[in-house]
Amino acid sequence: MWAALTGQVHDAIFTDPPTRCSASIRHELAAANVTTLRFEHLTVENAPAVAALLVRGFAHSPLVQASGQDTSNRPKNFLRICDEIARAEAETQRPVSIVCYCGETVVAAIHVRPPAPVASKDTVKNEWTASNRLSGCLAYTMETQNGRGRRATLDLPELSLTTVDPAFRGTLVDSQGVKQSLYQRMVAAAEHEAAKYWRGIFSISNDISAARHIQDKWTVVVRLPYSEFPPQLIVDQTIDGAVNICVHEFDRP
């Protein structure tokens, strides 16, 4: 499912892959004052059409959600989409938040902030690659803004253990049986999942930049059922906190 969101609540849902040109869809959305796009039943074959639609018509949106049903190709698509949107956003120096999920499981949420412009009145140069941009922004978001990203994460509401992905059950209570906060449970889930499915053992701390790089990869791993994803994170003001709910692998800058 792919979606481009602003802070509005209006939805336009396309249950079939887009077949019309992006200009036509944009015109209809503008006429209907619709600010949310959701695409369902996407595959790797029709994903490029959606990518083109996003970058042409919705690059100005503060939040872009992106994913695909073909999980084996998700990282490649994700980075490509990020790169396209990042280039578009760099022109206006607007930040963009990218959330990636597959089915009802959030698989990535990253706040992408354009780099500062160079000392030139004529142009804004962006020399970051997509992977450098994403890796750098993980640390940037959590370490700046007066720690706003950390506070947003720590203030998340409690979730019942029964609502967490079944793969994480049994890993979300510490060795003493003490109930953990949502943030602590996400950390435990991340470490447990990383040990099973990813190269090396990864540790997520209060500072997301503490995720270690192994074999030239940066990996941050936590999954949360999308149906239980705190709605206040789907807002531009608090999306910084969502960087702690990620599962993705990036090339190390």
Backbone as CSV, one residue per row, in Angstrom:
resi,resn,N_x,N_y,N_z,CA_x,CA_y,CA_z,C_x,C_y,C_z
1,MET,0.849,-1.182,0.000,0.000,0.000,0.000,0.889,1.239,0.000
2,TRP,0.588,2.164,-0.873,1.316,3.422,-0.921,0.329,4.527,-0.592
3,ALA,0.778,5.557,0.072,-0.118,6.668,0.337,0.684,7.940,0.509
4,ALA,0.113,9.039,0.065,0.717,10.345,0.295,-0.243,11.118,1.178
5,LEU,0.221,11.574,2.312,-0.653,12.238,3.255,-0.170,13.637,3.584
6,THR,-1.113,14.532,3.817,-0.809,15.776,4.507,-1.392,15.583,5.885
7,GLY,-1.674,16.634,6.600,-2.231,16.462,7.922,-3.737,16.284,7.906
8,GLN,-4.343,16.262,6.729,-5.796,16.201,6.632,-6.299,14.773,6.784
9,VAL,-7.613,14.628,6.874,-8.196,13.312,7.107,-8.946,12.780,5.896
10,HIS,-9.063,13.577,4.840,-9.799,13.124,3.664,-9.019,12.030,2.939
11,ASP,-9.723,11.019,2.478,-9.077,9.898,1.807,-9.623,9.702,0.399
12,ALA,-8.750,9.338,-0.493,-9.152,8.883,-1.823,-8.481,7.539,-2.008
13,ILE,-9.258,6.471,-2.017,-8.696,5.127,-2.045,-8.837,4.518,-3.437
14,PHE,-7.726,4.051,-3.992,-7.722,3.388,-5.284,-7.418,1.914,-5.038
15,THR,-8.386,1.061,-5.253,-8.176,-0.361,-4.983,-7.538,-1.083,-6.157
16,ASP,-7.378,-0.399,-7.265,-6.701,-0.971,-8.421,-5.481,-0.121,-8.737
17,PRO,-4.479,-0.696,-9.367,-3.301,0.087,-9.734,-3.694,1.279,-10.596
18,PRO,-3.019,2.407,-10.441,-3.358,3.589,-11.231,-3.100,3.362,-12.713
19,THR,-4.044,3.785,-13.518,-3.897,3.631,-14.963,-3.939,4.973,-15.673
20,ARG,-4.464,5.979,-14.991,-4.540,7.291,-15.618,-3.274,8.085,-15.348
21,CYS,-3.095,9.149,-16.112,-1.902,9.963,-15.915,-2.010,10.709,-14.587
22,SER,-0.866,11.060,-14.026,-0.864,11.711,-12.721,-1.581,13.057,-12.753
23,ALA,-1.492,13.764,-13.880,-2.144,15.070,-13.972,-3.653,14.939,-13.813
24,SER,-4.225,13.902,-14.418,-5.666,13.686,-14.319,-6.078,13.400,-12.885
25,ILE,-5.316,12.542,-12.201,-5.642,12.216,-10.814,-5.476,13.441,-9.932
26,ARG,-4.429,14.207,-10.154,-4.216,15.409,-9.346,-5.366,16.389,-9.523
27,HIS,-5.847,16.519,-10.753,-6.950,17.437,-11.017,-8.198,17.011,-10.255
28,GLU,-8.497,15.722,-10.281,-9.670,15.227,-9.577,-9.538,15.427,-8.077
29,LEU,-8.343,15.186,-7.558,-8.136,15.361,-6.125,-8.267,16.819,-5.722
30,ALA,-7.727,17.705,-6.540,-7.818,19.123,-6.230,-9.268,19.588,-6.239
31,ALA,-10.030,19.088,-7.210,-11.433,19.479,-7.306,-12.234,18.971,-6.113
32,ALA,-11.849,17.800,-5.610,-12.581,17.205,-4.492,-11.982,17.598,-3.141
33,ASN,-10.921,18.396,-3.158,-10.251,18.807,-1.926,-9.775,17.600,-1.124
34,VAL,-9.293,16.589,-1.810,-8.797,15.379,-1.155,-7.292,15.522,-0.959
35,THR,-6.831,15.228,0.230,-5.415,15.405,0.514,-4.705,14.110,0.865
36,THR,-5.423,13.010,0.900,-4.811,11.728,1.231,-5.013,10.756,0.084
37,LEU,-3.940,10.126,-0.321,-4.004,9.120,-1.383,-3.577,7.774,-0.823
38,ARG,-4.341,6.744,-1.103,-3.944,5.399,-0.714,-4.050,4.491,-1.944
39,PHE,-2.997,3.738,-2.201,-3.016,2.783,-3.296,-2.896,1.377,-2.727
40,GLU,-3.814,0.521,-3.112,-3.796,-0.856,-2.644,-3.511,-1.799,-3.810
41,HIS,-3.133,-3.014,-3.478,-2.864,-4.056,-4.468,-1.721,-3.667,-5.400
42,LEU,-0.676,-3.098,-4.829,0.471,-2.733,-5.647,1.468,-3.879,-5.714
43,THR,2.140,-3.967,-6.821,3.198,-4.957,-7.004,4.444,-4.225,-7.486
44,VAL,5.532,-4.944,-7.607,6.756,-4.314,-8.069,6.593,-3.802,-9.498
45,GLU,5.673,-4.414,-10.254,5.487,-3.990,-11.638,4.806,-2.627,-11.727
46,ASN,3.800,-2.381,-10.891,3.099,-1.108,-11.027,3.573,-0.053,-10.030
47,ALA,4.514,-0.417,-9.157,5.019,0.550,-8.194,5.663,1.780,-8.843
48,PRO,6.421,1.637,-9.943,7.015,2.827,-10.556,5.999,3.884,-10.964
49,ALA,4.822,3.443,-11.389,3.792,4.409,-11.761,3.361,5.224,-10.550
50,VAL,3.285,4.560,-9.412,2.902,5.260,-8.195,4.023,6.190,-7.749
51,ALA,5.251,5.735,-7.906,6.386,6.584,-7.554,6.360,7.866,-8.371
52,ALA,6.081,7.734,-9.650,6.016,8.902,-10.520,4.887,9.828,-10.094
53,LEU,3.763,9.236,-9.718,2.621,10.037,-9.277,2.981,10.827,-8.024
54,LEU,3.636,10.171,-7.099,4.004,10.839,-5.856,4.958,11.997,-6.103
55,VAL,6.007,11.744,-6.853,7.025,12.764,-7.021,6.509,13.926,-7.867
56,ARG,5.596,13.667,-8.800,5.074,14.736,-9.646,3.967,15.529,-8.966
57,GLY,3.094,14.812,-8.267,1.917,15.495,-7.751,1.890,15.757,-6.271
58,PHE,2.694,15.021,-5.483,2.564,15.141,-4.045,3.899,15.313,-3.338
59,ALA,4.889,15.816,-4.049,6.190,16.025,-3.421,6.112,17.087,-2.332
60,HIS,5.053,17.915,-2.370,4.907,18.971,-1.377,4.297,18.466,-0.083
61,SER,3.789,17.238,-0.079,3.118,16.717,1.106,4.112,16.515,2.247
62,PRO,3.740,16.876,3.470,4.656,16.705,4.592,4.864,15.257,4.994
63,LEU,3.944,14.384,4.604,4.095,12.978,4.979,3.818,12.104,3.775
64,VAL,4.728,11.217,3.473,4.544,10.285,2.373,4.721,8.880,2.915
65,GLN,3.702,8.043,2.772,3.782,6.666,3.222,4.041,5.790,2.006
66,ALA,4.983,4.884,2.127,5.344,4.083,0.966,5.724,2.668,1.349
67,SER,5.262,1.742,0.561,5.610,0.341,0.752,5.113,-0.422,-0.459
68,GLY,5.265,-1.718,-0.449,4.757,-2.539,-1.534,4.525,-3.950,-1.073
69,GLN,3.754,-4.693,-1.837,3.450,-6.060,-1.445,4.632,-7.000,-1.657
70,ASP,5.509,-6.656,-2.579,6.676,-7.492,-2.840,7.761,-7.120,-1.835
71,THR,7.807,-7.821,-0.703,8.731,-7.442,0.361,10.187,-7.625,-0.041
72,SER,10.455,-8.538,-0.974,11.840,-8.766,-1.378,12.414,-7.561,-2.103
73,ASN,11.552,-6.754,-2.715,12.021,-5.603,-3.470,11.762,-4.295,-2.724
74,ARG,11.222,-4.380,-1.513,10.842,-3.185,-0.779,12.014,-2.238,-0.518
75,PRO,13.178,-2.728,-0.054,14.276,-1.788,0.205,14.667,-0.973,-1.020
76,LYS,14.752,-1.630,-2.173,15.141,-0.926,-3.391,14.109,0.131,-3.754
77,ASN,12.835,-0.248,-3.730,11.784,0.712,-4.039,11.781,1.858,-3.041
78,PHE,11.967,1.508,-1.769,11.915,2.509,-0.713,12.992,3.568,-0.909
79,LEU,14.218,3.120,-1.166,15.310,4.063,-1.352,15.111,4.901,-2.607
80,ARG,14.593,4.276,-3.657,14.374,5.030,-4.892,13.328,6.119,-4.686
81,ILE,12.236,5.751,-4.030,11.190,6.731,-3.755,11.748,7.860,-2.890
82,CYS,12.497,7.492,-1.865,13.067,8.496,-0.970,13.959,9.459,-1.738
83,ASP,14.748,8.917,-2.630,15.666,9.750,-3.394,14.902,10.729,-4.270
84,GLU,13.838,10.241,-4.923,13.052,11.107,-5.791,12.376,12.221,-5.000
85,ILE,11.787,11.840,-3.876,11.094,12.835,-3.065,12.089,13.814,-2.459
86,ALA,13.227,13.303,-2.044,14.238,14.169,-1.438,14.703,15.238,-2.412
87,ARG,14.902,14.854,-3.667,15.339,15.839,-4.654,14.279,16.912,-4.847
88,ALA,13.018,16.492,-4.864,11.937,17.460,-5.031,11.829,18.372,-3.812
89,GLU,11.972,17.795,-2.634,11.853,18.579,-1.411,13.005,19.565,-1.254
90,ALA,14.173,19.215,-1.767,15.344,20.073,-1.602,15.139,21.436,-2.242
91,GLU,14.284,21.497,-3.242,14.054,22.759,-3.926,13.403,23.787,-3.010
92,THR,12.558,23.331,-2.100,11.857,24.248,-1.203,12.368,24.170,0.227
93,GLN,13.301,23.273,0.483,13.853,23.070,1.822,12.777,22.677,2.832
94,ARG,11.762,21.977,2.380,10.728,21.485,3.282,11.079,20.080,3.758
95,PRO,10.843,19.791,5.025,11.083,18.424,5.505,9.999,17.488,5.009
96,VAL,10.301,16.228,4.908,9.300,15.237,4.518,9.490,14.005,5.385
97,SER,8.385,13.432,5.821,8.442,12.219,6.627,7.967,11.056,5.782
98,ILE,8.692,9.960,5.826,8.370,8.802,5.009,8.098,7.618,5.918
99,VAL,6.906,7.066,5.790,6.527,5.896,6.573,6.305,4.746,5.610
100,CYS,6.884,3.605,5.894,6.759,2.434,5.034,6.092,1.322,5.821
101,TYR,5.044,0.746,5.253,4.403,-0.375,5.924,3.891,-1.361,4.891
102,CYS,3.771,-2.599,5.290,3.316,-3.660,4.407,2.159,-4.358,5.094
103,GLY,0.996,-4.377,4.464,-0.182,-4.918,5.113,-0.543,-4.046,6.292
104,GLU,-0.608,-4.632,7.486,-0.924,-3.861,8.679,0.287,-3.699,9.590
105,THR,1.472,-3.920,9.050,2.676,-3.828,9.862,3.538,-2.664,9.400
106,VAL,3.832,-1.766,10.311,4.737,-0.672,10.005,6.138,-1.245,9.842
107,VAL,6.793,-0.922,8.755,8.138,-1.439,8.545,9.193,-0.344,8.477
108,ALA,8.793,0.888,8.438,9.781,1.962,8.502,9.088,3.293,8.694
109,ALA,9.725,4.178,9.416,9.223,5.535,9.572,10.430,6.436,9.774
110,ILE,10.696,7.281,8.820,11.918,8.079,8.842,11.600,9.528,8.513
111,HIS,12.107,10.428,9.326,11.922,11.854,9.082,13.085,12.347,8.238
112,VAL,12.804,12.778,7.045,13.842,13.239,6.129,13.828,14.759,6.102
113,ARG,14.906,15.358,6.522,15.007,16.819,6.523,16.069,17.227,5.502
114,PRO,15.719,18.101,4.573,16.705,18.507,3.567,17.932,19.122,4.230
115,PRO,19.108,18.878,3.686,20.323,19.470,4.250,20.324,20.979,4.059
116,ALA,21.115,21.664,4.855,21.184,23.119,4.749,21.740,23.514,3.386
117,PRO,21.227,24.596,2.805,21.726,25.023,1.492,23.167,25.508,1.589
118,VAL,23.866,25.395,0.477,25.248,25.871,0.435,25.239,27.389,0.399
119,ALA,26.405,27.970,0.602,26.509,29.426,0.638,26.429,29.997,-0.771
120,SER,25.281,29.912,-1.360,25.075,30.433,-2.705,23.653,30.948,-2.814
121,LYS,23.494,32.120,-3.378,22.166,32.699,-3.520,21.442,32.157,-4.746
122,ASP,22.165,31.492,-5.610,21.587,31.072,-6.879,21.020,29.664,-6.856
123,THR,21.579,28.806,-6.040,21.148,27.413,-6.120,21.299,26.714,-4.779
124,VAL,20.574,25.661,-4.609,20.689,24.805,-3.434,21.205,23.458,-3.915
125,LYS,22.376,23.082,-3.473,22.984,21.835,-3.917,22.743,20.734,-2.897
126,ASN,22.412,19.583,-3.383,22.213,18.431,-2.508,23.102,17.307,-3.010
127,GLU,24.179,17.055,-2.301,25.132,16.041,-2.735,24.946,14.723,-2.008
128,TRP,23.925,14.634,-1.173,23.688,13.386,-0.458,23.093,12.346,-1.388
129,THR,23.509,11.106,-1.226,22.808,10.023,-1.909,21.604,9.665,-1.054
130,ALA,20.716,8.851,-1.590,19.531,8.468,-0.826,19.916,7.779,0.473
131,SER,20.874,6.847,0.411,21.241,6.110,1.617,21.936,7.015,2.627
132,ASN,22.805,7.902,2.158,23.451,8.835,3.074,22.420,9.730,3.736
133,ARG,21.482,10.181,2.941,20.452,11.086,3.442,19.644,10.419,4.544
134,LEU,19.191,9.201,4.287,18.350,8.512,5.256,19.124,8.161,6.515
135,SER,20.329,7.639,6.355,21.133,7.278,7.519,21.435,8.503,8.363
136,GLY,21.812,9.583,7.704,22.135,10.795,8.438,20.937,11.375,9.152
137,CYS,19.775,11.306,8.537,18.590,11.895,9.140,18.110,11.114,10.346
138,LEU,18.400,9.816,10.398,18.039,9.046,11.581,18.689,9.666,12.810
139,ALA,19.982,9.935,12.696,20.690,10.528,13.823,20.309,11.992,13.996
140,TYR,20.184,12.707,12.889,19.893,14.139,12.943,18.580,14.411,13.664
141,THR,17.558,13.643,13.309,16.244,13.878,13.879,16.236,13.651,15.382
142,MET,16.952,12.628,15.835,16.931,12.304,17.251,17.856,13.196,18.073
143,GLU,18.851,13.783,17.438,19.851,14.535,18.190,19.610,16.035,18.172
144,THR,18.687,16.501,17.337,18.417,17.926,17.246,16.997,18.219,17.689
145,GLN,16.547,19.408,17.393,15.192,19.828,17.764,14.972,19.711,19.274
146,ASN,16.011,19.946,20.053,15.914,19.880,21.518,15.405,18.532,22.002
147,GLY,15.781,17.478,21.293,15.375,16.146,21.718,13.909,15.853,21.486
148,ARG,13.265,16.637,20.634,11.829,16.445,20.416,11.509,15.029,19.962
149,GLY,12.393,14.447,19.157,12.142,13.088,18.703,12.124,12.098,19.852
150,ARG,13.061,12.250,20.768,13.106,11.339,21.905,11.870,11.487,22.770
151,ARG,11.467,12.717,23.040,10.299,12.919,23.895,9.046,12.365,23.245
152,ALA,8.923,12.561,21.945,7.734,12.045,21.258,7.651,10.536,21.394
153,THR,8.795,9.878,21.330,8.806,8.424,21.448,8.497,7.984,22.873
154,LEU,9.113,8.619,23.829,8.934,8.207,25.216,7.521,8.465,25.712
155,ASP,6.825,9.402,25.084,5.475,9.738,25.517,4.399,8.899,24.834
156,LEU,4.795,7.909,24.063,3.798,7.078,23.392,2.919,6.370,24.418
157,PRO,1.642,6.176,24.107,0.755,5.481,25.041,1.114,4.004,25.136
158,GLU,0.703,3.389,26.226,0.952,1.968,26.418,0.128,1.142,25.439
159,LEU,0.676,0.041,24.998,-0.058,-0.904,24.167,-0.116,-2.236,24.891
160,SER,-1.234,-2.919,24.747,-1.357,-4.243,25.344,-0.412,-5.206,24.638
161,LEU,0.156,-6.139,25.385,1.041,-7.127,24.773,0.323,-7.921,23.691
162,THR,-0.985,-8.083,23.846,-1.727,-8.889,22.878,-1.854,-8.184,21.538
163,THR,-1.603,-6.879,21.492,-1.730,-6.155,20.231,-0.422,-6.117,19.460
164,VAL,0.652,-6.574,20.082,1.952,-6.547,19.428,2.087,-7.743,18.496
165,ASP,2.848,-7.569,17.436,3.063,-8.636,16.468,3.394,-9.944,17.195
166,PRO,2.759,-11.063,16.828,2.986,-12.342,17.506,4.455,-12.740,17.577
167,ALA,5.247,-12.313,16.604,6.662,-12.685,16.606,7.391,-12.119,17.814
168,PHE,6.820,-11.080,18.441,7.504,-10.433,19.544,7.020,-10.911,20.906
169,ARG,5.958,-11.699,20.968,5.437,-12.126,22.260,6.480,-12.959,22.997
170,GLY,6.610,-12.701,24.277,7.618,-13.386,25.058,8.924,-12.617,25.122
171,THR,9.041,-11.554,24.343,10.272,-10.769,24.368,10.037,-9.382,24.950
172,LEU,8.810,-9.101,25.346,8.469,-7.735,25.713,8.340,-7.511,27.210
173,VAL,8.749,-8.483,28.009,8.798,-8.334,29.461,10.214,-8.685,29.885
174,ASP,10.777,-7.902,30.786,12.175,-8.141,31.135,12.339,-9.414,31.962
175,SER,13.587,-9.753,32.265,13.878,-11.032,32.913,13.266,-11.139,34.305
176,GLN,12.925,-10.011,34.915,12.327,-10.030,36.240,10.803,-10.021,36.170
177,GLY,10.250,-10.062,34.959,8.805,-10.044,34.809,8.188,-8.677,35.006
178,VAL,9.017,-7.640,34.970,8.522,-6.286,35.186,7.908,-5.754,33.897
179,LYS,6.750,-5.129,34.026,6.093,-4.548,32.858,6.946,-3.410,32.316
180,GLN,7.150,-3.421,31.013,7.975,-2.405,30.392,7.118,-1.372,29.676
181,SER,7.695,-0.207,29.464,7.004,0.812,28.691,6.979,0.386,27.228
182,LEU,6.154,1.046,26.445,6.092,0.745,25.016,7.467,0.905,24.384
183,TYR,8.162,1.968,24.755,9.477,2.192,24.168,10.426,1.053,24.518
184,GLN,10.420,0.637,25.786,11.295,-0.460,26.198,10.923,-1.747,25.480
185,ARG,9.631,-1.967,25.285,9.200,-3.180,24.600,9.624,-3.147,23.138
186,MET,9.573,-1.967,22.522,10.011,-1.857,21.139,11.498,-2.158,21.025
187,VAL,12.268,-1.677,21.998,13.699,-1.948,21.988,13.952,-3.445,22.114
188,ALA,13.249,-4.085,23.063,13.423,-5.524,23.247,13.025,-6.278,21.986
189,ALA,11.931,-5.850,21.372,11.475,-6.499,20.147,12.494,-6.320,19.036
190,ALA,13.074,-5.130,18.962,14.059,-4.861,17.920,15.262,-5.781,18.051
191,GLU,15.774,-5.883,19.261,16.955,-6.711,19.467,16.649,-8.181,19.202
192,HIS,15.459,-8.622,19.612,15.064,-10.008,19.393,14.929,-10.299,17.900
193,GLU,14.265,-9.396,17.187,14.048,-9.602,15.761,15.357,-9.531,14.992
194,ALA,16.205,-8.595,15.368,17.482,-8.461,14.669,18.326,-9.715,14.819
195,ALA,18.300,-10.285,16.002,19.096,-11.485,16.238,18.620,-12.650,15.379
196,LYS,17.331,-12.666,15.028,16.781,-13.776,14.248,16.965,-13.591,12.751
197,TYR,16.785,-12.374,12.267,16.654,-12.191,10.828,17.722,-11.330,10.173
198,TRP,18.539,-10.641,10.934,19.471,-9.718,10.328,20.906,-10.120,10.638
199,ARG,21.837,-9.664,9.808,23.247,-9.954,10.024,23.735,-9.213,11.265
200,GLY,24.322,-9.955,12.173,24.859,-9.326,13.369,23.789,-9.092,14.430
201,ILE,24.210,-8.620,15.576,23.308,-8.308,16.669,23.271,-6.792,16.822
202,PHE,22.073,-6.234,16.820,21.926,-4.792,16.856,21.310,-4.352,18.170
203,SER,21.659,-3.187,18.602,21.123,-2.647,19.846,20.534,-1.274,19.580
204,ILE,19.295,-1.076,20.003,18.638,0.215,19.843,18.600,0.881,21.213
205,SER,19.114,2.078,21.333,19.092,2.770,22.617,18.196,3.990,22.512
206,ASN,18.221,4.829,23.533,17.388,6.026,23.531,17.757,6.963,22.393
207,ASP,18.974,6.837,21.905,19.411,7.633,20.766,19.498,6.713,19.565
208,ILE,18.676,6.960,18.569,18.572,6.045,17.444,19.901,5.899,16.713
209,SER,20.789,6.902,16.825,22.070,6.815,16.126,22.973,5.752,16.733
210,ALA,22.553,5.171,17.870,23.362,4.131,18.495,23.250,2.799,17.774
211,ALA,22.337,2.705,16.815,22.246,1.476,16.027,23.587,1.250,15.337
212,ARG,24.164,0.075,15.521,25.507,-0.174,15.005,25.474,-0.526,13.514
213,HIS,26.569,-0.229,12.838,26.680,-0.642,11.448,27.491,-1.929,11.395
214,ILE,27.004,-2.894,10.649,27.654,-4.186,10.489,27.701,-4.511,9.001
215,GLN,28.845,-4.888,8.530,29.033,-5.204,7.111,28.553,-4.047,6.238
216,ASP,28.954,-2.840,6.640,28.633,-1.632,5.884,27.141,-1.378,5.764
217,LYS,26.373,-1.807,6.748,24.939,-1.550,6.740,24.514,-0.920,8.060
218,TRP,23.569,-0.005,7.970,22.909,0.511,9.164,21.549,-0.163,9.230
219,THR,21.196,-0.694,10.380,19.905,-1.359,10.501,19.217,-0.955,11.797
220,VAL,17.967,-0.567,11.684,17.141,-0.261,12.839,15.907,-1.127,12.712
221,VAL,15.614,-1.917,13.738,14.578,-2.932,13.585,13.552,-2.871,14.707
222,VAL,12.341,-2.503,14.383,11.190,-2.608,15.284,9.950,-2.659,14.410
223,ARG,9.014,-3.526,14.750,7.751,-3.565,14.013,6.604,-3.358,14.992
224,LEU,5.581,-2.687,14.524,4.399,-2.451,15.339,3.188,-2.606,14.429
225,PRO,2.140,-3.319,14.860,0.959,-3.467,14.005,0.412,-2.099,13.612
226,TYR,0.175,-1.896,12.346,-0.280,-0.594,11.886,-1.615,-0.213,12.512
227,SER,-2.471,-1.205,12.790,-3.773,-0.910,13.388,-3.618,-0.300,14.774
228,GLU,-2.464,-0.545,15.411,-2.217,-0.004,16.747,-1.221,1.155,16.726
229,PHE,-0.828,1.577,15.534,0.132,2.663,15.415,-0.481,3.930,15.997
230,PRO,0.119,4.539,17.009,-0.474,5.716,17.651,-0.805,6.802,16.634
231,PRO,-2.062,7.196,16.529,-2.460,8.155,15.495,-1.748,9.492,15.604
232,GLN,-1.312,9.867,16.807,-0.654,11.156,16.930,0.692,11.195,16.224
233,LEU,1.222,10.019,15.853,2.477,10.011,15.111,2.254,10.293,13.634
234,ILE,1.014,10.115,13.168,0.737,10.391,11.763,0.415,11.872,11.630
235,VAL,1.264,12.687,12.185,1.126,14.130,12.121,2.525,14.693,11.962
236,ASP,2.638,15.742,11.190,3.961,16.276,10.907,4.679,16.715,12.177
237,GLN,3.917,17.250,13.160,4.556,17.788,14.346,5.218,16.713,15.211
238,THR,4.727,15.480,15.168,5.255,14.466,16.072,5.860,13.268,15.355
239,ILE,5.946,13.336,14.029,6.431,12.179,13.293,7.891,11.881,13.624
240,ASP,8.616,12.866,14.186,10.011,12.617,14.553,10.126,11.392,15.445
241,GLY,9.158,11.220,16.347,9.225,10.106,17.269,9.102,8.758,16.608
242,ALA,8.623,8.739,15.378,8.379,7.466,14.711,9.649,6.814,14.197
243,VAL,10.771,7.508,14.235,11.987,6.880,13.721,12.381,5.672,14.549
244,ASN,11.820,5.547,15.731,12.134,4.384,16.549,11.304,3.176,16.172
245,ILE,10.408,3.310,15.215,9.573,2.186,14.803,9.950,1.867,13.365
246,CYS,11.103,1.259,13.201,11.648,1.056,11.866,12.155,-0.363,11.682
247,VAL,12.115,-0.819,10.467,12.860,-2.022,10.119,13.371,-1.811,8.705
248,HIS,14.637,-1.550,8.592,15.192,-1.297,7.270,16.704,-1.416,7.342
249,GLU,17.318,-1.557,6.199,18.762,-1.705,6.116,19.282,-0.697,5.105
250,PHE,20.234,0.104,5.509,20.757,1.141,4.639,22.245,0.930,4.382
251,ASP,22.702,1.430,3.256,24.134,1.466,3.008,24.753,2.468,3.973
252,ARG,25.857,2.103,4.566,26.508,3.023,5.502,27.116,4.189,4.732
253,PRO,26.892,5.435,5.195,27.471,6.589,4.483,28.992,6.581,4.524
